[in-house]
Structures are given as structure tokens and as C-alpha cells.
Amino acid sequence: MIDIPTLADQIAQAAADKTPLQLQGGGSKAFYGEAVEGTLLPLGEHRGIINYEPSELVITARAGTPLKEIEQLLEREGQMLGFEPPRFSDNATLGGTIACGLSGPRRPYAGAARDFVLGVTLMNGKGQLLKFGGQVMKNVAGYDLSRLMCGALGTLGVLLEISLKVIPKPQYEETRVIAADFTQMQHLLAEIGRKPFPVSATLLESNRLFIRLSGAQGGVAEASQHIGGDKLSDNDAPWLGVKEQQHDFFNQPKPLWRLSLPPMAPAVPASLFDGPTLIEWGGALRWLYSQQSDSLQQWAKANGGHAICFKNPLPGSPIFTPLPPALLALHQRLKARFDPAGILNPGRLYPDL
Amino acid sequence: MCDAQPIREQQLQRILTPLQRFMKAENIVTSVEALRAYECDAFTTMRQLPLLTLLPENIEQVQQIMRLCYQLDIPVVARGAGTGLTAGSMPVENGVLLSMTKFDQILEIDIANRTALIEPGVRNLAVTEAVAPYDLYFAPDPSSQLACSVGGNVAENAGGIHCLKYGLTVHNILALDVITIEGERLTLGGASLDAPGYDLTALLTGSEGLLGVIVGIRVKLLAKPASARVLLCGFASIENASHAIAQIISAGIIPAGLEMIDHTGINAIEELMHAGYPTDAAAVLICELDGSVDEVEDELARVILLLEALDATNIEISNSEAEKARIWAARKAAFPAMARLAPDNYIMDGTIPRRALAAVWQRINQLADEYQLLVVNVFHAGDGNMHPSILFDAMDADQRHRAEELGTRILELCIEVGGTISGEHGVGLEKINQMCLQFNHDELQQFHGVKAAFDAKNLLNPGKQIPTLARCAEFNGMHVHKGEIAFPDLERF
């Protein structure tokens, strides 16, 4: 555990000296986001589960707690994190997971990391210990600053404790695989999306469409029959493959892009990327390799979404889609209110933030 | 009061001429009689006449109004349908009341992507009605859904009966079109599932009109479940009713709705609605299960076994849409039913961890005795959102004072067991003092910092939701219970 008064002194001192700090949990997602220069502030030691009662559907843990430890504990009680976060390594921490705001295959059907955050304890850039939200599902007292931390990449505060809503594990799961190209996938998913089928993940990989169904056996059987195709013998393999990026697709040492789009957005033009793609989230998440940073980000924006260079960025190109000037200015004003000296992970999200 | 009139006249003079350049006369309300309609929301104990009410017809007019108010330093309070329960849209003295009722169009229904783009004045239920032909619906369903606007739902982060399973407003919207106090138009979120930068869609949701004026909302639409059945049962004790809640959730079942009503509430509802609620029970529980047909039948069987083991009585299960509607209609009529018991009703909205339910419920009853007031408990038990209603007569100054103090004690109790002062109604002006119990100096200062990043002149709905530090210093100074552990027998974090 980290001694809170010591941390407060450290941050206050860094603020006084204007020395930037580089926040680090387990280092499992150090590749993600813009590069930060600053003194390393290790937070992985601040670990331990503070409170977990299965009947409350809430877990509270220190931010440095390994994600693996949390998931194993939930598993024992037949529960899980609904947003199915990626770990990328056993070092992944709860704090890093929330700071990056990454969600896995279940995201379109169960919700994103931000949807499960109920409350946080954080330290802002002035060294003040602040608590927002709580351990209850519904809470509208004050602004929702806990969800704001999700995906902020540590630029607004140092996460110290986090309460998350958890969900019961589905009673039964199976994955169907059917032959489909991009257009057929969009067609089929739009059609079944209007039916109350327990779809919990989809993946299109070289003309094979995988659909995971999770729930009561009867409901899954009904949906399976409608969808057709074959039942996959190893239900977990495709989902671990994309969630943990263990799939061969992710091995290439080139700029890997993550496009978040409306599910029915058209196919990314072949001229904008190289080689195969993987498509998750009912069509709303598309992975591909491309050297064309600006054109790809512009195309994603024009089609109602955005593009992030997830790994191996080209030097000098922006990782995240740039914000319109008025929105960037608002981000800067917000950042200044949490971290006036600009010492918390400066530049990790945007170079001017 | 003597000085108010000249200031009002002066302000009107300053703002009217420029307004008339871009607003039709019929959309500028200045007569005191007509302004009475805007002086309060559904929390009618607090009232304030606005300087004037404006009914903009398009986004450009909202931008022009904001630029003008910013330039003239005139406060702006946005208002939807006015069904709020915390004086959140009560006008500010000599400020503009911005009524968004003319923004009532559903602009786009995107069936394939299962979203809809709507204006903020669209009624909550109208969204579901418009997409029902496609077997879709909009999940948030506050009890006021017939009348309340989606813009208001966003401002308050409204919940409803089905939010235990389907989430609050924040979980069911994708993007917001917002006008800042400087008249700048910002798009937050998008048609995709996430957006670059900070999650400002989440920040704006539940910000009670203090950060910006919402002019457009992209909502998520869900597929209607194949089957939904409602179970109603009675319990002879509060403890067993509370155990039932915890055991259903522990069994891995997330009901679409899980509600509880106490003895007084049951009887008030029965008198008005004749819904067949067991009037001798200490509590009734209403549990809705939805999903595929098999799933619902399987869960229903498991829930019944569990309820029987806890000596539940009068178990009744809906066999048709009509029966389901009857059970829910009675629950939704809880507040009108209570209105028959006393002239005034002070509705609390504290939320607590489920495990504290029985203890808090009993403690509320003890407190009610202590303050010699009748408290009726009707609540969203599944998510721990309590709505104890304190019945009183506002004409009786002593009763009103006792009701206010009892309310504060109840909210304090909610905070002590790890809960919050508001689950879904918001803070507004009505609960602003109790914010001082939940947040310390630094936290409040951080809230004010966020506000200043959006609205440095403090012109948007000023004085609501986040108390000033001075106000809290005064409130905490007078408040005798602060700092003591008042209920040592209660489980805590």
C-alpha cells in the first residue's frame, strides 16, 4: 500500500517544482497513448481488495490491484466484469484498466468500462484526496467525476480506489460460426439486433463470422437455431484471441489502428489500409494496419466515428483523433482545474493536454 | 422586494431590444401572469419568478440567447417539462428561463444502428412509442415518463423501474449536442460507442443544466424482450422482504425491476387503485423478469422457491400484458396515492447498499416516530434507491420544520451506511444543504472547478446542485449531527 500523506507530499512537491510525473500501474499498457516524459510514479504497490459482497454486485479495490486477482475472485462467486477488459499481461492493474478505459468483446451488449464505474478515490494534481461517486448503482449527487476518469489516461488525477459494478456470469455460453463477408455480416447483425437474442460478442475474421451467445440455455438455443451455422468446439478461443490480442493478426510490427464507428458504417476503403482486418462489436470496432494516419482519421470522423493508433505509431502522427479547437480548449480548462501545474501524465492523451 | 422591481425593469430593458431582433414576440414571455407557469418545477414548495421566459425554436436562437446573456451577465436556467422533484429548473431571480418545449422533434430513427437522434423536449415515452413498430424501445423509464422530457432525463441522469438491468440515462445515450454559455456548439460523444478525449457525455449527464444547454441527444434503442412477467408477493416482516432482495441477486438473477412498498404505502395504493395488493402485509415485493420465454420461466421458478422459503404470502404472477400493467400501474400511482394521506409529501431519494436495507428501513421508522411524522417507504429495492416520503402539512410551520429535519436525518443515515443523498432525482436546490454532508471542502472546490471550466461567469443555473463553500460552512455549523456517529448499531464500510 502507498502511504497517502507521502503521495500527497510527492505530488504537491512535483506541482511546486513543475516536474511532470509519469503514472504507472503494472506497465501492461505502456505502449498505449502518446509518449510521456517525466519522473516515474509507480502505483502498482497500492493494491488489495477493500470490499466485495457478491449480493451487492459491487467490488471496491485499490487501483494497483492486479486485474487478474479481481477476475479470479469474481469467478469464484460466479460473477464477472461486464466490460470484459483486456489484460495484455498479468501485471495489468485495475487503475490502469480504468485510466485507459478499454473494454473487451462484450462491450456493445453489456456496456463499457465507464458504464461499470460507480465511484473513485483519487488524488488531483494539487495533492488533494478526493472521493466521488460511491458503491451504489444510482448516484446523482454532484457531477459524475468518476466516469470522467475513465479513459482520461491519468491526466486528471491519480486513481487510488475504484468501485465497480459486477454482473453474474451467464449460465451458459456458446459460439456459432457462419460464413459471411462484410456486407452479409452487417445484414445479419442488423436483423438479429432487433430481436431479443442474448448476443454477447461478434467477430468477423476473413469471411467467417463468430457470434457468441450467453444466457439461459433455452434462450441461447432459440437464438442458435435462428442464426444457424456451426457450434464452435472451443467457445473461448476467438474471444481471448481478440481481447488479449493473441490472435496472429496482432503480431505485425506496423501501426495497428482501432476504428470505432457506427456498426453500419461502410467498409473502410481498401486504399486506406494494408492486409486483413478484424471486426468486432457488431461492426462498431475495426482493427487494421495502416501507414496513412491522417486520411484514416479523417475517414473515420467523416463516417461518424474516430480512429486510434493503438500500437506501433508512426513518429510524429497523432495517436488519437485531434479534437475540434473549442473542445480541445475545454479539455485544457478542465485539466487545469484538476492539475493546475500540468504534472499528471502531461501529453499522454493529447500533446497539448 | 422593494428594490426588486426596478432591477427587473432595468434588466428587461437591456435584454428585450436585442432579443426582439431574432425572436418572435410570441416566444418572449414577460407578463407576470404568464410567468407564473414557470416559477417552479414539480417541487412546488420553492418558487421564483424569472425575469422572462424564452421559447427558442432552433439551435441558432439558443446560441444567440446564450451569447446575449453572456454579454449582459444574465443567468440562464434551462427547463424541459418541469417534472423535476428538486427545484432544479426553478428560475433564478432576474434570470432568463429557457423553455425547451419547442424542441420536440424526433429527427432521425436509425433502425440498423439502433439509435435515434432527438431534440431535448421530446417526451420520454414518445421515443419508445415512435420505435415500437420496429420492436425497439428506449430503456430509461422514470415514473413521470408520460410527461418528462428526455433533455430533463439527461440533465438529471434519470433512472426508473427498469434501470437495475438496463441502466440509467447515462448508459442509454451516445451523444449530446450542447450549447455553452458563450454560445459555442459542441458535439460530445458520437454515433460510435466511444469518442476521442474525455468522456464529457458522461460528465454532462446529471449535471443539472450547470454546464451547458442540451439541444440534441442521440439515444440508444434496445430490442424488446420476448417475454416479461411480473411477480407480486407479500411479507409479514421487513427483514424477510429485505433478505428476498439480496437472495434474488445472489442467485445470479438480475430482475428487470425489483420494487418494494411498505404497509402504509400498500394501503394507500389499494385505496386508490384496487390492484389486489395484500393489505395486511408488512411489505410487498414486485419483481419483473424478462428475457427469452425459457429464461423467464426458469428464473421465475427459482425466485418462487426462494420467496416461499422466506414465508412470502399471496404470490401472484402476471399471465397477461393487462395483469402486468395493473401491477405496475398501481406501483407508479404510489405518489398520487400518498397525496391523499396528507397535504404535503416530502420525497427523499437516498440510495444505500442493499445489505443495509432492513436496518435503514427500521431506523427510518424509528426516526419517523421520534419526529411524530408519517413516513411511507416505496422504493427501487433492487438498486437500493429508497424513496421514503415524509407526509406533512406545509401550512403548519412546526410540521414543516420537523419534516425538513427528518429528511436531513434520513439522508445522513444513507451516507453513513455508504450510500448517497440522491439516486435519481438530483440535488437541485431542494437537497443542496445535504450536499455539504456528503462532500468535503476540497471535493466541493473540485466541483466548482469543473463548473468554472465550462461557465467561468457562473451564469448557467447558478446556485443549484453544488453548494458554495460558505453555504456549507454555515449549514455544517448549525447542523448538530455532523461529526457524530449517530447509529453505532449499523453496519458500515
Boltz contact constraints between the chains, C-beta under 6 A:
constraints:
  - contact:
      token1: [A, 54]
      token2: [B, 250]
      max_distance: 6.0
  - contact:
      token1: [A, 55]
      token2: [B, 246]
      max_distance: 6.0
  - contact:
      token1: [A, 55]
      token2: [B, 249]
      max_distance: 6.0
  - contact:
      token1: [A, 55]
      token2: [B, 250]
      max_distance: 6.0
  - contact:
      token1: [A, 56]
      token2: [B, 353]
      max_distance: 6.0
  - contact:
      token1: [A, 56]
      token2: [B, 354]
      max_distance: 6.0
  - contact:
      token1: [A, 78]
      token2: [B, 252]
      max_distance: 6.0
  - contact:
      token1: [A, 114]
      token2: [B, 199]
      max_distance: 6.0
  - contact:
      token1: [A, 114]
      token2: [B, 202]
      max_distance: 6.0
  - contact:
      token1: [A, 115]
      token2: [B, 171]
      max_distance: 6.0
  - contact:
      token1: [A, 128]
      token2: [B, 442]
      max_distance: 6.0
  - contact:
      token1: [A, 130]
      token2: [B, 442]
      max_distance: 6.0
  - contact:
      token1: [A, 130]
      token2: [B, 443]
      max_distance: 6.0
  - contact:
      token1: [A, 130]
      token2: [B, 446]
      max_distance: 6.0
  - contact:
      token1: [A, 134]
      token2: [B, 420]
      max_distance: 6.0
  - contact:
      token1: [A, 135]
      token2: [B, 353]
      max_distance: 6.0
  - contact:
      token1: [A, 135]
      token2: [B, 418]
      max_distance: 6.0
  - contact:
      token1: [A, 136]
      token2: [B, 351]
      max_distance: 6.0
  - contact:
      token1: [A, 136]
      token2: [B, 384]
      max_distance: 6.0
  - contact:
      token1: [A, 136]
      token2: [B, 419]
      max_distance: 6.0
  - contact:
      token1: [A, 136]
      token2: [B, 420]
      max_distance: 6.0
  - contact:
      token1: [A, 137]
      token2: [B, 383]
      max_distance: 6.0
  - contact:
      token1: [A, 138]
      token2: [B, 159]
      max_distance: 6.0
  - contact:
      token1: [A, 138]
      token2: [B, 351]
      max_distance: 6.0
  - contact:
      token1: [A, 138]
      token2: [B, 383]
      max_distance: 6.0
  - contact:
      token1: [A, 138]
      token2: [B, 385]
      max_distance: 6.0
  - contact:
      token1: [A, 138]
      token2: [B, 423]
      max_distance: 6.0
  - contact:
      token1: [A, 138]
      token2: [B, 424]
      max_distance: 6.0
  - contact:
      token1: [A, 139]
      token2: [B, 420]
      max_distance: 6.0
  - contact:
      token1: [A, 140]
      token2: [B, 157]
      max_distance: 6.0
  - contact:
      token1: [A, 140]
      token2: [B, 206]
      max_distance: 6.0
  - contact:
      token1: [A, 140]
      token2: [B, 422]
      max_distance: 6.0
  - contact:
      token1: [A, 140]
      token2: [B, 426]
      max_distance: 6.0
  - contact:
      token1: [A, 141]
      token2: [B, 420]
      max_distance: 6.0
  - contact:
      token1: [A, 141]
      token2: [B, 421]
      max_distance: 6.0
  - contact:
      token1: [A, 141]
      token2: [B, 422]
      max_distance: 6.0
  - contact:
      token1: [A, 141]
      token2: [B, 438]
      max_distance: 6.0
  - contact:
      token1: [A, 142]
      token2: [B, 447]
      max_distance: 6.0
  - contact:
      token1: [A, 143]
      token2: [B, 207]
      max_distance: 6.0
  - contact:
      token1: [A, 143]
      token2: [B, 447]
      max_distance: 6.0
  - contact:
      token1: [A, 143]
      token2: [B, 450]
      max_distance: 6.0
  - contact:
      token1: [A, 144]
      token2: [B, 202]
      max_distance: 6.0
  - contact:
      token1: [A, 144]
      token2: [B, 206]
      max_distance: 6.0
  - contact:
      token1: [A, 147]
      token2: [B, 199]
      max_distance: 6.0
  - contact:
      token1: [A, 147]
      token2: [B, 202]
      max_distance: 6.0
  - contact:
      token1: [A, 148]
      token2: [B, 199]
      max_distance: 6.0
  - contact:
      token1: [A, 148]
      token2: [B, 203]
      max_distance: 6.0
  - contact:
      token1: [A, 150]
      token2: [B, 199]
      max_distance: 6.0
  - contact:
      token1: [A, 151]
      token2: [B, 199]
      max_distance: 6.0
  - contact:
      token1: [A, 152]
      token2: [B, 198]
      max_distance: 6.0
  - contact:
      token1: [A, 168]
      token2: [B, 252]
      max_distance: 6.0
  - contact:
      token1: [A, 190]
      token2: [B, 112]
      max_distance: 6.0
  - contact:
      token1: [A, 193]
      token2: [B, 114]
      max_distance: 6.0
  - contact:
      token1: [A, 194]
      token2: [B, 135]
      max_distance: 6.0
  - contact:
      token1: [A, 194]
      token2: [B, 223]
      max_distance: 6.0
  - contact:
      token1: [A, 195]
      token2: [B, 223]
      max_distance: 6.0
  - contact:
      token1: [A, 196]
      token2: [B, 223]
      max_distance: 6.0
  - contact:
      token1: [A, 196]
      token2: [B, 225]
      max_distance: 6.0
  - contact:
      token1: [A, 196]
      token2: [B, 226]
      max_distance: 6.0
  - contact:
      token1: [A, 216]
      token2: [B, 294]
      max_distance: 6.0
  - contact:
      token1: [A, 216]
      token2: [B, 295]
      max_distance: 6.0
  - contact:
      token1: [A, 216]
      token2: [B, 298]
      max_distance: 6.0
  - contact:
      token1: [A, 218]
      token2: [B, 292]
      max_distance: 6.0
  - contact:
      token1: [A, 218]
      token2: [B, 294]
      max_distance: 6.0
  - contact:
      token1: [A, 219]
      token2: [B, 291]
      max_distance: 6.0
  - contact:
      token1: [A, 219]
      token2: [B, 292]
      max_distance: 6.0
  - contact:
      token1: [A, 219]
      token2: [B, 294]
      max_distance: 6.0
  - contact:
      token1: [A, 219]
      token2: [B, 295]
      max_distance: 6.0
  - contact:
      token1: [A, 222]
      token2: [B, 292]
      max_distance: 6.0
  - contact:
      token1: [A, 260]
      token2: [B, 192]
      max_distance: 6.0
  - contact:
      token1: [A, 260]
      token2: [B, 194]
      max_distance: 6.0
  - contact:
      token1: [A, 261]
      token2: [B, 192]
      max_distance: 6.0
  - contact:
      token1: [A, 262]
      token2: [B, 113]
      max_distance: 6.0
  - contact:
      token1: [A, 262]
      token2: [B, 191]
      max_distance: 6.0
  - contact:
      token1: [A, 262]
      token2: [B, 192]
      max_distance: 6.0
  - contact:
      token1: [A, 263]
      token2: [B, 113]
      max_distance: 6.0
  - contact:
      token1: [A, 264]
      token2: [B, 112]
      max_distance: 6.0
  - contact:
      token1: [A, 264]
      token2: [B, 113]
      max_distance: 6.0
  - contact:
      token1: [A, 284]
      token2: [B, 193]
      max_distance: 6.0
  - contact:
      token1: [A, 304]
      token2: [B, 190]
      max_distance: 6.0
  - contact:
      token1: [A, 304]
      token2: [B, 191]
      max_distance: 6.0
  - contact:
      token1: [A, 305]
      token2: [B, 192]
      max_distance: 6.0
  - contact:
      token1: [A, 306]
      token2: [B, 196]
      max_distance: 6.0
  - contact:
      token1: [A, 320]
      token2: [B, 196]
      max_distance: 6.0
  - contact:
      token1: [A, 321]
      token2: [B, 196]
      max_distance: 6.0
  - contact:
      token1: [A, 323]
      token2: [B, 197]
      max_distance: 6.0
  - contact:
      token1: [A, 326]
      token2: [B, 184]
      max_distance: 6.0
  - contact:
      token1: [A, 327]
      token2: [B, 186]
      max_distance: 6.0
  - contact:
      token1: [A, 331]
      token2: [B, 197]
      max_distance: 6.0
  - contact:
      token1: [A, 331]
      token2: [B, 198]
      max_distance: 6.0
  - contact:
      token1: [A, 333]
      token2: [B, 453]
      max_distance: 6.0
  - contact:
      token1: [A, 334]
      token2: [B, 453]
      max_distance: 6.0
  - contact:
      token1: [A, 337]
      token2: [B, 449]
      max_distance: 6.0
  - contact:
      token1: [A, 337]
      token2: [B, 453]
      max_distance: 6.0
